[in-house]
């Protein structure tokens, strides 16, 4: 594998960013311009609490190539309740909102009590069904609990042909887990961590997932790919992750970009025509 920046792709999709993060306040429009120059034609900016979800929708509503999700991250699970639910129902009515997330369980930091996390997770899964939206899942040191919850939930969700029910964001499990999720109707999303040295199990997962079930992300401003380690991550860098995975899988970069773009559009049910913006 080389460490050189990826060549500009025709079209790429950063399926998980935090572009509304304060770390981008000074140069957000420049960051967006760099992403477009790198071939990134679509970005989903992901909410993690009430304020961040509202900010995500507001940002997405001003850009035709940016979409938003709304949700309560497990770190902030104590925010979940009737007020949050009502807020998300309102925000979901905005045409820029494409999913509920990121939601899930995080037993690595345990910034919210596990039982509070479980309640927020299950009730947001139920809200996604009510609103007919896919889900964006966060799972860290919690696969043993997240998997049975999601498998039970996915089995009960009304399914359209080839329509994913959600995505495992920044997937960090093994190949067998990735394949099980894909069979249950989830997309598997790989971030820059797949480029880190000695991450062999994750690279094997990236090889194992079927072409119809794989997407890529930055999770910016976090998880910068290896060739830019130490710098703030941004959507343009998804090109490096895509190129790296394409090489792992023995696929051409242009073909892989097209496949992951189409998968991301199916996942988030994006229209064929540009959306209306303010």
Secondary structure by P-SEA (a helix, b strand, c coil): cccccccccccccccccccccccccccaaaaaaaaaaacccbbbbbbccaaaaaaaaaaaaacccccccccccccccccccaaaaaaaaaaaacccccccccbbbbcccccccaaaaaaaaaaaaaaaaaabbbbbbbbccccccaaaaaaaaaaaccccccccccccccccccaaaaaaaaaabbbbbbccccccccaaaaaaaaaacccccbbbbcccccccccccccccccccaaaaaaaaaaaaacccaaaaaaaaaaaaaaaacccccccccc
